[in-house]
């Protein structure tokens, strides 16, 4: 074999290894029930759950409680199937947390409790109010 052929084979092998390792790290969006099932079979992978914060009849967010250390907090989130789950987060409340339309928590179950490692927010568009006024 020529050196160029060996070099190309090595490049292809490295590319395949990178693709395979990155797909193993990829996470899918699941519900709390699916996340719990994954945890119960021993999965320790971080899981993405999409949902909304629990709100009262007036649209105000309810269920946010500060942690004992006054830095962490917990909140109630409702997934896309309507299941409510208390989520614990070991960081301060993110900016505009209560204004977010959707919340993605990345974490895992520990027993019956869901612990988030990261929180991603989908905040309302700053142009949303202008669009509503433009239609008037």
N, CA, C and O atoms as a GROMACS GRO file, in nm:
protein
  544
    1UNK      N    1   0.083  -0.119   0.000
    1UNK     CA    2   0.000   0.000   0.000
    1UNK      C    3   0.087   0.124   0.000
    1UNK      O    4   0.196   0.128   0.058
    2UNK      N    5   0.036   0.223  -0.066
    2UNK     CA    6   0.107   0.350  -0.067
    2UNK      C    7   0.083   0.424   0.064
    2UNK      O    8  -0.016   0.400   0.134
    3UNK      N    9   0.175   0.514   0.095
    3UNK     CA   10   0.160   0.594   0.217
    3UNK      C   11   0.035   0.680   0.212
    3UNK      O   12  -0.029   0.702   0.316
    4UNK      N   13  -0.002   0.729   0.096
    4UNK     CA   14  -0.122   0.814   0.085
    4UNK      C   15  -0.248   0.734   0.115
    4UNK      O   16  -0.342   0.788   0.173
    5UNK      N   17  -0.252   0.606   0.078
    5UNK     CA   18  -0.368   0.522   0.108
    5UNK      C   19  -0.380   0.498   0.258
    5UNK      O   20  -0.490   0.505   0.313
    6UNK      N   21  -0.270   0.470   0.323
    6UNK     CA   22  -0.269   0.450   0.468
    6UNK      C   23  -0.315   0.577   0.540
    6UNK      O   24  -0.393   0.572   0.635
    7UNK      N   25  -0.265   0.689   0.491
    7UNK     CA   26  -0.302   0.818   0.551
    7UNK      C   27  -0.453   0.843   0.538
    7UNK      O   28  -0.516   0.888   0.633
    8UNK      N   29  -0.509   0.814   0.422
    8UNK     CA   30  -0.653   0.833   0.399
    8UNK      C   31  -0.734   0.739   0.488
    8UNK      O   32  -0.836   0.780   0.543
    9UNK      N   33  -0.691   0.616   0.503
    9UNK     CA   34  -0.761   0.520   0.590
    9UNK      C   35  -0.759   0.568   0.736
    9UNK      O   36  -0.859   0.555   0.806
   10UNK      N   37  -0.647   0.621   0.780
   10UNK     CA   38  -0.637   0.674   0.916
   10UNK      C   39  -0.731   0.792   0.935
   10UNK      O   40  -0.798   0.802   1.037
   11UNK      N   41  -0.736   0.882   0.838
   11UNK     CA   42  -0.825   0.999   0.845
   11UNK      C   43  -0.971   0.954   0.854
   11UNK      O   44  -1.048   1.007   0.934
   12UNK      N   45  -1.009   0.857   0.772
   12UNK     CA   46  -1.147   0.806   0.773
   12UNK      C   47  -1.178   0.741   0.909
   12UNK      O   48  -1.286   0.761   0.963
   13UNK      N   49  -1.084   0.664   0.963
   13UNK     CA   50  -1.106   0.598   1.092
   13UNK      C   51  -1.124   0.701   1.204
   13UNK      O   52  -1.209   0.684   1.291
   14UNK      N   53  -1.045   0.807   1.202
   14UNK     CA   54  -1.057   0.912   1.302
   14UNK      C   55  -1.192   0.982   1.289
   14UNK      O   56  -1.257   1.011   1.389
   15UNK      N   57  -1.234   1.010   1.165
   15UNK     CA   58  -1.363   1.076   1.143
   15UNK      C   59  -1.478   0.990   1.194
   15UNK      O   60  -1.570   1.042   1.257
   16UNK      N   61  -1.474   0.862   1.167
   16UNK     CA   62  -1.578   0.770   1.216
   16UNK      C   63  -1.579   0.766   1.368
   16UNK      O   64  -1.686   0.767   1.429
   17UNK      N   65  -1.463   0.763   1.430
   17UNK     CA   66  -1.456   0.762   1.577
   17UNK      C   67  -1.515   0.888   1.637
   17UNK      O   68  -1.584   0.882   1.739
   18UNK      N   69  -1.489   1.002   1.575
   18UNK     CA   70  -1.544   1.129   1.625
   18UNK      C   71  -1.696   1.129   1.612
   18UNK      O   72  -1.766   1.170   1.705
   19UNK      N   73  -1.748   1.084   1.499
   19UNK     CA   74  -1.892   1.080   1.478
   19UNK      C   75  -1.959   0.987   1.578
   19UNK      O   76  -2.062   1.023   1.636
   20UNK      N   77  -1.904   0.870   1.598
   20UNK     CA   78  -1.963   0.774   1.692
   20UNK      C   79  -1.960   0.828   1.835
   20UNK      O   80  -2.059   0.814   1.907
   21UNK      N   81  -1.850   0.888   1.875
   21UNK     CA   82  -1.842   0.940   2.013
   21UNK      C   83  -1.935   1.057   2.034
   21UNK      O   84  -1.990   1.074   2.143
   22UNK      N   85  -1.955   1.140   1.932
   22UNK     CA   86  -2.045   1.255   1.949
   22UNK      C   87  -2.191   1.212   1.951
   22UNK      O   88  -2.271   1.276   2.018
   23UNK      N   89  -2.228   1.107   1.880
   23UNK     CA   90  -2.367   1.060   1.885
   23UNK      C   91  -2.398   0.994   2.018
   23UNK      O   92  -2.514   0.995   2.060
   24UNK      N   93  -2.301   0.938   2.083
   24UNK     CA   94  -2.324   0.880   2.216
   24UNK      C   95  -2.352   0.989   2.319
   24UNK      O   96  -2.423   0.965   2.416
   25UNK      N   97  -2.295   1.109   2.299
   25UNK     CA   98  -2.317   1.219   2.391
   25UNK      C   99  -2.446   1.295   2.362
   25UNK      O  100  -2.493   1.371   2.446
   26UNK      N  101  -2.502   1.275   2.244
   26UNK     CA  102  -2.623   1.349   2.207
   26UNK      C  103  -2.740   1.303   2.294
   26UNK      O  104  -2.754   1.184   2.324
   27UNK      N  105  -2.820   1.398   2.333
   27UNK     CA  106  -2.934   1.367   2.417
   27UNK      C  107  -3.061   1.404   2.342
   27UNK      O  108  -3.063   1.497   2.262
   28UNK      N  109  -3.166   1.330   2.369
   28UNK     CA  110  -3.294   1.359   2.307
   28UNK      C  111  -3.386   1.423   2.411
   28UNK      O  112  -3.362   1.413   2.531
   29UNK      N  113  -3.491   1.487   2.363
   29UNK     CA  114  -3.589   1.547   2.451
   29UNK      C  115  -3.691   1.441   2.490
   29UNK      O  116  -3.748   1.374   2.404
   30UNK      N  117  -3.714   1.428   2.620
   30UNK     CA  118  -3.808   1.328   2.669
   30UNK      C  119  -3.900   1.392   2.772
   30UNK      O  120  -3.881   1.507   2.812
   31UNK      N  121  -4.000   1.317   2.814
   31UNK     CA  122  -4.089   1.362   2.921
   31UNK      C  123  -4.032   1.315   3.055
   31UNK      O  124  -3.936   1.239   3.059
   32UNK      N  125  -4.092   1.362   3.164
   32UNK     CA  126  -4.045   1.319   3.296
   32UNK      C  127  -4.065   1.168   3.315
   32UNK      O  128  -3.981   1.102   3.377
   33UNK      N  129  -4.173   1.114   3.262
   33UNK     CA  130  -4.198   0.969   3.275
   33UNK      C  131  -4.089   0.889   3.204
   33UNK      O  132  -4.039   0.790   3.258
   34UNK      N  133  -4.053   0.932   3.083
   34UNK     CA  134  -3.948   0.863   3.008
   34UNK      C  135  -3.813   0.879   3.077
   34UNK      O  136  -3.733   0.785   3.080
   35UNK      N  137  -3.787   0.997   3.133
   35UNK     CA  138  -3.662   1.020   3.205
   35UNK      C  139  -3.653   0.931   3.327
   35UNK      O  140  -3.547   0.877   3.358
   36UNK      N  141  -3.765   0.915   3.397
   36UNK     CA  142  -3.767   0.829   3.515
   36UNK      C  143  -3.742   0.683   3.476
   36UNK      O  144  -3.669   0.612   3.545
   37UNK      N  145  -3.803   0.639   3.365
   37UNK     CA  146  -3.781   0.502   3.318
   37UNK      C  147  -3.634   0.480   3.283
   37UNK      O  148  -3.577   0.375   3.315
   38UNK      N  149  -3.573   0.578   3.218
   38UNK     CA  150  -3.430   0.565   3.184
   38UNK      C  151  -3.345   0.554   3.310
   38UNK      O  152  -3.251   0.475   3.316
   39UNK      N  153  -3.378   0.635   3.410
   39UNK     CA  154  -3.302   0.631   3.536
   39UNK      C  155  -3.323   0.498   3.608
   39UNK      O  156  -3.230   0.446   3.669
   40UNK      N  157  -3.444   0.444   3.599
   40UNK     CA  158  -3.472   0.320   3.671
   40UNK      C  159  -3.401   0.199   3.609
   40UNK      O  160  -3.382   0.098   3.677
   41UNK      N  161  -3.361   0.209   3.481
   41UNK     CA  162  -3.286   0.099   3.421
   41UNK      C  163  -3.135   0.121   3.432
   41UNK      O  164  -3.056   0.043   3.379
   42UNK      N  165  -3.097   0.227   3.504
   42UNK     CA  166  -2.956   0.248   3.533
   42UNK      C  167  -2.884   0.349   3.447
   42UNK      O  168  -2.762   0.362   3.456
   43UNK      N  169  -2.956   0.421   3.363
   43UNK     CA  170  -2.891   0.522   3.278
   43UNK      C  171  -2.847   0.640   3.363
   43UNK      O  172  -2.924   0.693   3.443
   44UNK      N  173  -2.722   0.680   3.347
   44UNK     CA  174  -2.670   0.795   3.420
   44UNK      C  175  -2.648   0.914   3.328
   44UNK      O  176  -2.590   1.015   3.368
   45UNK      N  177  -2.693   0.902   3.204
   45UNK     CA  178  -2.679   1.007   3.105
   45UNK      C  179  -2.767   1.126   3.140
   45UNK      O  180  -2.876   1.109   3.195
   46UNK      N  181  -2.720   1.246   3.108
   46UNK     CA  182  -2.802   1.365   3.125
   46UNK      C  183  -2.916   1.362   3.024
   46UNK      O  184  -2.897   1.325   2.908
   47UNK      N  185  -3.032   1.402   3.070
   47UNK     CA  186  -3.153   1.395   2.990
   47UNK      C  187  -3.212   1.533   2.976
   47UNK      O  188  -3.212   1.611   3.072
   48UNK      N  189  -3.264   1.567   2.857
   48UNK     CA  190  -3.330   1.694   2.832
   48UNK      C  191  -3.482   1.675   2.846
   48UNK      O  192  -3.541   1.590   2.779
   49UNK      N  193  -3.543   1.754   2.932
   49UNK     CA  194  -3.689   1.752   2.946
   49UNK      C  195  -3.740   1.893   2.916
   49UNK      O  196  -3.689   1.991   2.970
   50UNK      N  197  -3.840   1.902   2.828
   50UNK     CA  198  -3.898   2.030   2.788
   50UNK      C  199  -4.031   2.046   2.858
   50UNK      O  200  -4.108   1.952   2.871
   51UNK      N  201  -4.058   2.168   2.903
   51UNK     CA  202  -4.185   2.195   2.966
   51UNK      C  203  -4.204   2.342   2.993
   51UNK      O  204  -4.134   2.428   2.939
   52UNK      N  205  -4.301   2.369   3.079
   52UNK     CA  206  -4.333   2.506   3.120
   52UNK      C  207  -4.336   2.513   3.271
   52UNK      O  208  -4.353   2.412   3.339
   53UNK      N  209  -4.317   2.633   3.323
   53UNK     CA  210  -4.327   2.653   3.466
   53UNK      C  211  -4.474   2.650   3.506
   53UNK      O  212  -4.561   2.692   3.430
   54UNK      N  213  -4.501   2.601   3.627
   54UNK     CA  214  -4.638   2.596   3.676
   54UNK      C  215  -4.685   2.737   3.706
   54UNK      O  216  -4.614   2.816   3.769
   55UNK      N  217  -4.807   2.769   3.661
   55UNK     CA  218  -4.863   2.902   3.683
   55UNK      C  219  -5.002   2.892   3.744
   55UNK      O  220  -5.071   2.792   3.728
   56UNK      N  221  -5.040   2.998   3.817
   56UNK     CA  222  -5.174   3.003   3.874
   56UNK      C  223  -5.273   3.056   3.770
   56UNK      O  224  -5.237   3.078   3.654
   57UNK      N  225  -5.397   3.076   3.812
   57UNK     CA  226  -5.502   3.122   3.720
   57UNK      C  227  -5.471   3.258   3.659
   57UNK      O  228  -5.515   3.288   3.548
   58UNK      N  229  -5.395   3.342   3.730
   58UNK     CA  230  -5.361   3.475   3.682
   58UNK      C  231  -5.235   3.478   3.596
   58UNK      O  232  -5.192   3.584   3.552
   59UNK      N  233  -5.176   3.362   3.571
   59UNK     CA  234  -5.056   3.355   3.487
   59UNK      C  235  -4.926   3.378   3.561
   59UNK      O  236  -4.821   3.391   3.498
   60UNK      N  237  -4.930   3.384   3.694
   60UNK     CA  238  -4.808   3.403   3.773
   60UNK      C  239  -4.744   3.268   3.803
   60UNK      O  240  -4.813   3.171   3.833
   61UNK      N  241  -4.613   3.264   3.796
   61UNK     CA  242  -4.539   3.141   3.823
   61UNK      C  243  -4.549   3.108   3.972
   61UNK      O  244  -4.531   3.195   4.057
   62UNK      N  245  -4.578   2.982   4.002
   62UNK     CA  246  -4.587   2.935   4.140
   62UNK      C  247  -4.492   2.818   4.160
   62UNK      O  248  -4.452   2.752   4.063
   63UNK      N  249  -4.457   2.792   4.284
   63UNK     CA  250  -4.377   2.674   4.317
   63UNK      C  251  -4.228   2.694   4.322
   63UNK      O  252  -4.153   2.598   4.337
   64UNK      N  253  -4.180   2.818   4.309
   64UNK     CA  254  -4.036   2.843   4.319
   64UNK      C  255  -4.000   2.859   4.466
   64UNK      O  256  -4.056   2.943   4.536
   65UNK      N  257  -3.908   2.777   4.512
   65UNK     CA  258  -3.867   2.781   4.653
   65UNK      C  259  -3.715   2.790   4.662
   65UNK      O  260  -3.644   2.714   4.596
   66UNK      N  261  -3.664   2.882   4.745
   66UNK     CA  262  -3.518   2.889   4.763
   66UNK      C  263  -3.468   2.768   4.840
   66UNK      O  264  -3.539   2.711   4.922
   67UNK      N  265  -3.343   2.729   4.811
   67UNK     CA  266  -3.282   2.618   4.883
   67UNK      C  267  -3.235   2.661   5.021
   67UNK      O  268  -3.235   2.780   5.053
   68UNK      N  269  -3.196   2.565   5.101
   68UNK     CA  270  -3.149   2.595   5.236
   68UNK      C  271  -3.024   2.681   5.234
   68UNK      O  272  -3.001   2.759   5.326
   69UNK      N  273  -2.944   2.668   5.129
   69UNK     CA  274  -2.820   2.746   5.120
   69UNK      C  275  -2.842   2.886   5.063
   69UNK      O  276  -2.747   2.963   5.050
   70UNK      N  277  -2.967   2.918   5.029
   70UNK     CA  278  -3.007   3.050   4.975
   70UNK      C  279  -2.946   3.079   4.838
   70UNK      O  280  -2.958   3.191   4.788
   71UNK      N  281  -2.881   2.982   4.778
   71UNK     CA  282  -2.826   2.999   4.643
   71UNK      C  283  -2.904   2.910   4.546
   71UNK      O  284  -2.947   2.955   4.440
   72UNK      N  285  -2.922   2.785   4.583
   72UNK     CA  286  -2.995   2.692   4.499
   72UNK      C  287  -3.145   2.717   4.513
   72UNK      O  288  -3.189   2.791   4.601
   73UNK      N  289  -3.224   2.655   4.424
   73UNK     CA  290  -3.368   2.668   4.434
   73UNK      C  291  -3.434   2.548   4.369
   73UNK      O  292  -3.369   2.469   4.300
   74UNK      N  293  -3.562   2.535   4.391
   74UNK     CA  294  -3.642   2.432   4.325
   74UNK      C  295  -3.765   2.499   4.265
   74UNK      O  296  -3.806   2.607   4.308
   75UNK      N  297  -3.822   2.432   4.167
   75UNK     CA  298  -3.941   2.485   4.101
   75UNK      C  299  -4.023   2.370   4.047
   75UNK      O  300  -3.974   2.258   4.033
   76UNK      N  301  -4.147   2.398   4.016
   76UNK     CA  302  -4.235   2.297   3.960
   76UNK      C  303  -4.245   2.321   3.810
   76UNK      O  304  -4.273   2.432   3.765
   77UNK      N  305  -4.222   2.215   3.735
   77UNK     CA  306  -4.227   2.222   3.590
   77UNK      C  307  -4.329   2.121   3.540
   77UNK      O  308  -4.344   2.013   3.597
   78UNK      N  309  -4.399   2.157   3.434
   78UNK     CA  310  -4.498   2.069   3.373
   78UNK      C  311  -4.446   2.032   3.234
   78UNK      O  312  -4.424   2.119   3.151
   79UNK      N  313  -4.426   1.901   3.211
   79UNK     CA  314  -4.372   1.859   3.081
   79UNK      C  315  -4.481   1.861   2.974
   79UNK      O  316  -4.595   1.895   3.002
   80UNK      N  317  -4.446   1.823   2.853
   80UNK     CA  318  -4.539   1.829   2.740
   80UNK      C  319  -4.655   1.730   2.754
   80UNK      O  320  -4.756   1.744   2.685
   81UNK      N  321  -4.642   1.630   2.841
   81UNK     CA  322  -4.752   1.536   2.867
   81UNK      C  323  -4.839   1.580   2.984
   81UNK      O  324  -4.935   1.511   3.019
   82UNK      N  325  -4.805   1.693   3.045
   82UNK     CA  326  -4.885   1.744   3.157
   82UNK      C  327  -4.844   1.695   3.294
   82UNK      O  328  -4.913   1.723   3.392
   83UNK      N  329  -4.733   1.622   3.303
   83UNK     CA  330  -4.687   1.573   3.433
   83UNK      C  331  -4.611   1.682   3.506
   83UNK      O  332  -4.519   1.743   3.452
   84UNK      N  333  -4.650   1.706   3.632
   84UNK     CA  334  -4.580   1.803   3.717
   84UNK      C  335  -4.466   1.734   3.789
   84UNK      O  336  -4.480   1.621   3.836
   85UNK      N  337  -4.352   1.803   3.796
   85UNK     CA  338  -4.236   1.749   3.866
   85UNK      C  339  -4.160   1.862   3.932
   85UNK      O  340  -4.137   1.966   3.870
   86UNK      N  341  -4.122   1.841   4.056
   86UNK     CA  342  -4.036   1.938   4.122
   86UNK      C  343  -3.893   1.915   4.072
   86UNK      O  344  -3.844   1.802   4.070
   87UNK      N  345  -3.828   2.024   4.033
   87UNK     CA  346  -3.693   2.018   3.980
   87UNK      C  347  -3.601   2.096   4.073
   87UNK      O  348  -3.632   2.208   4.112
   88UNK      N  349  -3.489   2.035   4.109
   88UNK     CA  350  -3.391   2.099   4.196
   88UNK      C  351  -3.273   2.146   4.112
   88UNK      O  352  -3.223   2.074   4.025
   89UNK      N  353  -3.228   2.270   4.140
   89UNK     CA  354  -3.117   2.329   4.065
   89UNK      C  355  -3.021   2.390   4.164
   89UNK      O  356  -3.061   2.472   4.246
   90UNK      N  357  -2.894   2.351   4.157
   90UNK     CA  358  -2.794   2.391   4.256
   90UNK      C  359  -2.721   2.519   4.216
   90UNK      O  360  -2.602   2.534   4.244
   91UNK      N  361  -2.792   2.611   4.152
   91UNK     CA  362  -2.738   2.740   4.111
   91UNK      C  363  -2.843   2.847   4.140
   91UNK      O  364  -2.957   2.813   4.172
   92UNK      N  365  -2.807   2.975   4.130
   92UNK     CA  366  -2.907   3.081   4.148
   92UNK      C  367  -3.011   3.079   4.036
   92UNK      O  368  -2.990   3.020   3.931
   93UNK      N  369  -3.122   3.145   4.061
   93UNK     CA  370  -3.230   3.155   3.962
   93UNK      C  371  -3.178   3.232   3.841
   93UNK      O  372  -3.127   3.343   3.856
   94UNK      N  373  -3.191   3.176   3.720
   94UNK     CA  374  -3.145   3.247   3.599
   94UNK      C  375  -3.226   3.375   3.575
   94UNK      O  376  -3.343   3.385   3.614
   95UNK      N  377  -3.163   3.470   3.511
   95UNK     CA  378  -3.230   3.595   3.477
   95UNK      C  379  -3.348   3.566   3.384
   95UNK      O  380  -3.337   3.481   3.295
   96UNK      N  381  -3.459   3.634   3.403
   96UNK     CA  382  -3.583   3.619   3.324
   96UNK      C  383  -3.641   3.478   3.332
   96UNK      O  384  -3.714   3.436   3.242
   97UNK      N  385  -3.611   3.406   3.438
   97UNK     CA  386  -3.660   3.269   3.454
   97UNK      C  387  -3.812   3.265   3.453
   97UNK      O  388  -3.872   3.182   3.385
   98UNK      N  389  -3.875   3.354   3.528
   98UNK     CA  390  -4.021   3.351   3.540
   98UNK      C  391  -4.091   3.403   3.414
   98UNK      O  392  -4.212   3.384   3.400
   99UNK      N  393  -4.019   3.467   3.325
   99UNK     CA  394  -4.079   3.520   3.202
   99UNK      C  395  -4.068   3.423   3.085
   99UNK      O  396  -4.121   3.450   2.977
  100UNK      N  397  -4.001   3.311   3.104
  100UNK     CA  398  -3.976   3.220   2.993
  100UNK      C  399  -4.103   3.150   2.947
  100UNK      O  400  -4.191   3.117   3.027
  101UNK      N  401  -4.112   3.128   2.815
  101UNK     CA  402  -4.224   3.056   2.757
  101UNK      C  403  -4.207   2.906   2.779
  101UNK      O  404  -4.300   2.838   2.822
  102UNK      N  405  -4.089   2.856   2.750
  102UNK     CA  406  -4.055   2.714   2.765
  102UNK      C  407  -3.926   2.703   2.843
  102UNK      O  408  -3.842   2.793   2.841
  103UNK      N  409  -3.912   2.592   2.912
  103UNK     CA  410  -3.791   2.564   2.990
  103UNK      C  411  -3.741   2.426   2.950
  103UNK      O  412  -3.819   2.332   2.937
  104UNK      N  413  -3.611   2.415   2.931
  104UNK     CA  414  -3.547   2.285   2.908
  104UNK      C  415  -3.453   2.262   3.025
  104UNK      O  416  -3.362   2.340   3.050
  105UNK      N  417  -3.478   2.152   3.097
  105UNK     CA  418  -3.388   2.116   3.206
  105UNK      C  419  -3.303   1.998   3.159
  105UNK      O  420  -3.354   1.903   3.100
  106UNK      N  421  -3.175   2.007   3.188
  106UNK     CA  422  -3.082   1.900   3.150
  106UNK      C  423  -3.030   1.842   3.281
  106UNK      O  424  -2.964   1.911   3.359
  107UNK      N  425  -3.058   1.716   3.304
  107UNK     CA  426  -3.018   1.655   3.429
  107UNK      C  427  -3.061   1.510   3.435
  107UNK      O  428  -3.071   1.441   3.334
  108UNK      N  429  -3.088   1.463   3.558
  108UNK     CA  430  -3.127   1.323   3.576
  108UNK      C  431  -3.201   1.306   3.708
  108UNK      O  432  -3.199   1.393   3.795
  109UNK      N  433  -3.265   1.192   3.718
  109UNK     CA  434  -3.334   1.157   3.841
  109UNK      C  435  -3.234   1.098   3.940
  109UNK      O  436  -3.142   1.025   3.903
  110UNK      N  437  -3.256   1.132   4.065
  110UNK     CA  438  -3.186   1.066   4.178
  110UNK      C  439  -3.297   1.022   4.269
  110UNK      O  440  -3.352   1.101   4.346
  111UNK      N  441  -3.329   0.896   4.260
  111UNK     CA  442  -3.445   0.846   4.333
  111UNK      C  443  -3.571   0.898   4.266
  111UNK      O  444  -3.590   0.879   4.146
  112UNK      N  445  -3.656   0.964   4.342
  112UNK     CA  446  -3.781   1.019   4.291
  112UNK      C  447  -3.769   1.166   4.251
  112UNK      O  448  -3.866   1.226   4.205
  113UNK      N  449  -3.651   1.224   4.269
  113UNK     CA  450  -3.635   1.368   4.246
  113UNK      C  451  -3.550   1.393   4.121
  113UNK      O  452  -3.456   1.320   4.092
  114UNK      N  453  -3.588   1.500   4.047
  114UNK     CA  454  -3.512   1.537   3.927
  114UNK      C  455  -3.419   1.651   3.963
  114UNK      O  456  -3.462   1.753   4.016
  115UNK      N  457  -3.290   1.634   3.933
  115UNK     CA  458  -3.189   1.734   3.959
  115UNK      C  459  -3.136   1.786   3.826
  115UNK      O  460  -3.086   1.709   3.744
  116UNK      N  461  -3.148   1.918   3.806
  116UNK     CA  462  -3.102   1.979   3.682
  116UNK      C  463  -2.958   2.023   3.696
  116UNK      O  464  -2.918   2.079   3.798
  117UNK      N  465  -2.879   1.996   3.593
  117UNK     CA  466  -2.741   2.044   3.585
  117UNK      C  467  -2.736   2.177   3.511
  117UNK      O  468  -2.653   2.263   3.540
  118UNK      N  469  -2.828   2.192   3.413
  118UNK     CA  470  -2.838   2.315   3.333
  118UNK      C  471  -2.984   2.346   3.310
  118UNK      O  472  -3.069   2.257   3.310
  119UNK      N  473  -3.012   2.474   3.290
  119UNK     CA  474  -3.146   2.518   3.253
  119UNK      C  475  -3.133   2.607   3.130
  119UNK      O  476  -3.055   2.702   3.129
  120UNK      N  477  -3.210   2.576   3.028
  120UNK     CA  478  -3.216   2.658   2.907
  120UNK      C  479  -3.355   2.721   2.900
  120UNK      O  480  -3.455   2.654   2.925
  121UNK      N  481  -3.359   2.850   2.867
  121UNK     CA  482  -3.486   2.922   2.864
  121UNK      C  483  -3.520   2.967   2.724
  121UNK      O  484  -3.433   3.008   2.647
  122UNK      N  485  -3.647   2.958   2.690
  122UNK     CA  486  -3.697   3.018   2.567
  122UNK      C  487  -3.783   3.135   2.612
  122UNK      O  488  -3.898   3.117   2.652
  123UNK      N  489  -3.726   3.252   2.605
  123UNK     CA  490  -3.795   3.371   2.653
  123UNK      C  491  -3.883   3.428   2.543
  123UNK      O  492  -3.858   3.405   2.425
  124UNK      N  493  -3.986   3.502   2.583
  124UNK     CA  494  -4.071   3.565   2.482
  124UNK      C  495  -3.989   3.662   2.397
  124UNK      O  496  -3.896   3.725   2.447
  125UNK      N  497  -4.025   3.673   2.274
  125UNK     CA  498  -3.953   3.761   2.183
  125UNK      C  499  -3.972   3.906   2.223
  125UNK      O  500  -4.080   3.946   2.266
  126UNK      N  501  -3.865   3.984   2.209
  126UNK     CA  502  -3.878   4.126   2.242
  126UNK      C  503  -3.964   4.197   2.139
  126UNK      O  504  -4.009   4.309   2.162
  127UNK      N  505  -3.988   4.130   2.026
  127UNK     CA  506  -4.072   4.190   1.923
  127UNK      C  507  -4.219   4.147   1.935
  127UNK      O  508  -4.304   4.199   1.864
  128UNK      N  509  -4.248   4.053   2.026
  128UNK     CA  510  -4.383   4.001   2.039
  128UNK      C  511  -4.484   4.109   2.069
  128UNK      O  512  -4.592   4.110   2.010
  129UNK      N  513  -4.454   4.200   2.160
  129UNK     CA  514  -4.546   4.306   2.195
  129UNK      C  515  -4.567   4.402   2.077
  129UNK      O  516  -4.678   4.448   2.053
  130UNK      N  517  -4.458   4.430   2.003
  130UNK     CA  518  -4.470   4.517   1.886
  130UNK      C  519  -4.559   4.454   1.778
  130UNK      O  520  -4.634   4.524   1.711
  131UNK      N  521  -4.550   4.322   1.762
  131UNK     CA  522  -4.632   4.253   1.662
  131UNK      C  523  -4.779   4.262   1.701
  131UNK      O  524  -4.865   4.281   1.615
  132UNK      N  525  -4.808   4.249   1.830
  132UNK     CA  526  -4.946   4.257   1.876
  132UNK      C  527  -5.002   4.399   1.855
  132UNK      O  528  -5.117   4.415   1.814
  133UNK      N  529  -4.921   4.501   1.882
  133UNK     CA  530  -4.965   4.639   1.865
  133UNK      C  531  -4.978   4.676   1.718
  133UNK      O  532  -5.061   4.761   1.682
  134UNK      N  533  -4.898   4.613   1.631
  134UNK     CA  534  -4.903   4.645   1.489
  134UNK      C  535  -5.034   4.601   1.426
  134UNK      O  536  -5.079   4.659   1.328
  135UNK      N  537  -5.095   4.496   1.483
  135UNK     CA  538  -5.220   4.445   1.430
  135UNK      C  539  -5.341   4.527   1.471
  135UNK      O  540  -5.451   4.503   1.421
  136UNK      N  541  -5.323   4.624   1.563
  136UNK     CA  542  -5.435   4.703   1.614
  136UNK      C  543  -5.476   4.809   1.516
  136UNK      O  544  -5.569   4.885   1.542
   0.00000   0.00000   0.00000
